[in-house]
């Protein structure tokens, strides 16, 4: 995201992950409300259009599992990079 000029802050716990389009860190709800919700919505729609199904709200967690292959992860990162370059 940063290489495309987008401020981003994210974190993970085990297989859960999430991020916000904001200079971080995001440590609480008040910090999270400063994030760019409109950009998140555009990003989410563009990912969905390319077949990547993620949590539709920046306040929800995404989840990884053992069923996600290295190929799935690599392809998702490639698509995210493409989308971020177009936001």
Secondary structure, 3 states (H helix, E strand, C coil): CHHHCCCCEEEEECCEEEEECCCCCCCCHHHHCCCCHHHHHHHHHHHHHCCCCCCCCCCCCEECCCCCCHHHHHHHHHHHHHHHHHC
